[in-house]
Every structure is written in C-alpha cells, then in structure tokens.
Amino acid sequence: MTRHFRIVRRSDDNTIWTGVPIRTPYGLEIIENCVTCPHREDRLFCNLSPEAVAQLSKITAASAYPKGATLFMEGQPVRGVFIVCSGSVKLSTSSADGKTLIVRIADPGEVLGLAATVTGKPYELTADVIEPAQANFISRADFLAFLTSHGEVALRVAQQMGGIYHSAIAEMRSIGLSHSASEKLAHFLLDWCDGHSASKDEPRATLTMTHEEIAQIIGASRETVTRLFTDFKKKRYLQVNGSMLILRDKTALEKLAGVA
C-alpha cells in the first residue's frame, strides 16, 4: 500500500500543514500540489497563471475516493466544489418514485458543483464515483473569494459551464430524439469511445459502467441494454473483453445511430 502526504488547511487559523499521510489503496497516484500537477496545462480550469495556481493549491484539499463513494447528493445544502483530478464521476438525478437518470459522466479536469456553489442553492445533482478517483475539495467561501480575486478563474468557470450546457443540448438531441433503444445505445457507444479512445481506426475504451448505469443514461431498462449488447456482439458491431470495449464495426453503429 502506497503512502502519500496531503496538504491540510485548518479552518480555524488558515494554517497550512504538511506531512499528514494519506493511504491510497485504489491504485491512484495522488496529485498533492496544483503547482506541480503534470496535467495542469491540458485542463481548462487548471490552466491558469502561476499566481492563480499557487492560490488554488493553498485552498484545495486532496482526497481519494473508492468506487461507489458519493461526493454530494441532490438537494443537499451546498458546501463547495470538487475538482476531479483522476477517475470518473457520474452525475444523476432521481424522481420521487426512485427512478434515476444519469445526466453525464465527469472526467478528469472537470469542476463539480459549480452552479450550486456560485448561486448558493442546494446541489441539483448527485455525484457518485464510478471508478476510483481523486477529487479535490474547495469550500464555497474560499472558491467565491478565489473567483473575486482572479478574473481568469471566473472566465474558466464560465467556459466550463458553457461547455456543460452545449454537451447537454447535444445529449438531448442524440439520445432524447432517438426513436429506438438500439439507436440510443449506438449513440452512447460511439460518443463514449470518441471521448476515451486513442485509436480512430478501431476505437476502444475502458467501460466500467454496469448495464444498469448505461440504461440510466439512455433512458432504457437494464434488460433492454443487456439484450442489445448481446445482439451487437452477435452482429460483430463490438467486442467486450472484461472492461475493454472495442468497436469492431463503427460504420454499422453510425448507420444505426443515424450519423453516417
């Protein structure tokens, strides 16, 4: 088991302490300092001036979360934002009768809880970890002060919220207006591999979500998703090796999704 060390910010006197060990049994490499983060320039919110990044590092608390952990819940009073440094987090909403719809999957570099933190209203979604993740927390008071003192940070927040809005519209168009469950699943598989695959010739990507979670994304039943996966594999549209998803016939899936 690897031992890492975290920076802890004490709320009583704002003293920064180092040397408090963090245990990481999830195979994660914990990024303790925003200044030395190797991914900083590749991520919208973190690609800031040295002064802003230094301040960000001071107000951020790093934590590792296992699969299934909940960062915040729909309707919960807002506490602050979480910056996803590694892993994936699903954002969902539920109806009064217990039905769940997964709105989107957040990847590394995204800031969660932005709208609630800025407006002061309760979290509008539930954030659950779907694979081991590092998510750094910033309290609402610290985050608002950070926005006020750094205009470039406010711009990054606006850009991310704009990106989320456009993604939501695209999702509604591709999934909500689809005519069949097979068309919706084809859309989902194509979009997932497009965003997570390094190869364009034969797209492949790790897919750790269950059939139930995929069903909650495309608005179908788990049984329907399982049946369609079996059908797609028989037709050699795709191959599944453990958690690895391989699109064997991307063209066929594009025709099914109506995007070819």
N, C-alpha and C positions, 0 to 999 in steps of 0.2 A: 504494500500500500504506500503510495507516494504522499509525502507530507509537504504542503505548501504553506506559505505565510501570507497573511492578508493585512491590509491596512484597515484599521478600525477608527471610526470617527465618533468620539464621545459627544453626545448632545449637550452635556451639562457645561462644558467649558471649551468645546470645539478643539480639544487637543487631539492631535493625530498620533496614534500609537502604532508601532510596527512590531512584528515578531510574534503575533498571535497565530498559532498553527491552524491550518485548515486541512482536513483529511479529504482526499478525493478518490473514493473507491469506484468512480464511474468511468475511469479511463480518460478523464478530461485533463487538458493542460490549462490550468487556471492562469488567466492574464491578470496580474495583480495591479499593473500600473498602466493607465491610459497613454502616458507619455511614451512608453517603450513598446506599446502594442504593435505587432508586426502587420496587423490588418488595418491600421488606422486610416491610411490614405485611400483604401479601397471601399470604405463605408461612408455613406452620405453624412450621417450625423457626426461621426467621429473625425471627419476630415476637416479639422479646424486649425486655427492659428496656434502656435506654441503656447501663447499665454492662455488661451481658452482651454486647451487640452490640459495644461497644468492645473487650472482651477477645477476642471471636470474630475481629474484624478483625486483631488482633495475631498470632494463631496460624494464620491462614489464608494459603495460598499460591495465587495465582490463575494458572491456565494455560488456554490454548486448545487444543482437540484437533480434528483433522480427522475426517471420516467414516472409519470403519474402525479408528480407534485403540482400543486396549484399556487400560482403566483398571486392571483387575486380573483374575486368572484363577482359576477354580475350583481349589481345593487349594493355592493359593499362600499362604505364611505372611502373616498379616495385617500391614499397615503402618499403616493408619488409614482414615479415611472421606473420601469425596468428596461435596461439596455441588454439585449440578447447578444452575448459575445460568442457563444457556440451552442450547438444543438438546435432543436426546433420546438416551437410552442404553438399549440392550436388555440384559436380564439373562437369561442362559441357563444350562442345564446339559446335560452330554453323557454318553452311555453309553460303556461300554468299546469298543463296536463303531463308535463315531464318530457315532451319531445325536444330533441336537441338538434340544432343546425350549426355546423361548423362554418364560420364565416370566412376564415382564411387561415393559412399556416404562416407563422412568422419565422423568418430565417435570421441568421447572424447579421448584426448591424442595425436591426430594427429597434425602435424605442416603443415600448408598450405602455398603454395607459395615458397617452398624450392628451387626448380630448378631455378626459375626466380631470387630469391634473391641471390643465390650463383653465377650465371652466369652474372647477371646484365641485362638480356634480359627481354622483356615485359612478363607479366603473360600469360601463354599458355592456361589457362582455366578460366572460370567464376565460382566464388564461391558464391552460394546463400544459405541462411539459410532456412531449410525446417521445423524446429521446433525451438522454442525459444532457444537461445544459448548464452553462454559466450565464447567469443573468444578474447584472449589477444594478443595485437599487439606489435611487436618489430621492430623498424626501421632497414633498411638494414645495415646502418653503425654500429649500436650497435650489430646487430646479427653477422656480419663478425668479429668484434672485439672479441665478445664472443667466436666464433669458434677458433680464433687465440690463445686466452689465455687459452683455456681449450680443450686439446686433446680428452678427453672423450666425449665432446659435438660433436666434429667432427665425432667420431665413431657412436654416436647415430643418427646423420643425415644420415650417410652412411647406417646404418642399416634400417632406415625408408625408404629411397629411394630404397634400395634393396627390401624391403617388398612390396612397391608400384609396383615395376617392376614385381615381381613374381605374385602379385594379378592381374595385367593387363594381363599377359600371361594366367593365369588360366581363367580369364573372357573371353578372346578371344576364348579360347578353348571350354569353356562350352556354351557360348552364340553365338559367331560368327560361330562356326562349327555345330550348331544345325540345323536340317532340317526343323523344323516347329515352328510356333509361340507358340503352346501348349508346345512343348519341352523346348523352351526358357523361358516361364513363369514358368514352373515347376522347372527349374534350379534356376530361380530368387527366388521363394518362399522358396525352400529348403536352398539356401545359406543365405537368409535373416534370417530365423528362426534359422539356425545353428549359426549365429553370434550374435543373440539377444535374444535367448530363454534360460531360466534357466532349462527347463524340456526337457529331451530326450524322455520320453515315449509318450507325446503328445505335440510336440513343439508348442509354442505360442509366439507371439511377437507383440509389438505395431508397426503398419504400418501407418504412417501419410502421405505417398505419395499418390498423386492422380493417377488415371488411366493414365492420360496424361504423368506424370512423369515416371511411370513404363514403358509405351510404349517407352519413350525416352531412357530408359536403355536397353531394349531388342530389339530395332530396329523394332517395330511394330506400328500399328496405335492405337489410343485410342479406336476406335470402336472394334478392334480385342481383346484388353485386356479386355474390358467390357464384350464382348461375352464369352470369355474364363473363366472369373471369374464366370459368371452365370452358365456356363457348369460345372465347377469344384465344385461349391456348390451343383448343382443338383445331381452330382455323389458322393457327400459327401466326396470329397477329402479334402475339407477345410470348415471352418466356419468363417464368419466375423461378429463380434459384435462391431459396431462402428469402432474404430481404432484398435481393437484387432483382430489379425489374428491367427487362430487355425488350425493346420494341423491335420485333422481327420484321414486321410489315407496316412501316409508318404510313406508307401511301394508302393502304387499305383503311387504317384508322382515320386518316384525314378525310377520305371519302365518306366514311361512316359519320364523321362529325360535321360534314358539310363544309370543310375548309379547303378541300383540294381544288 
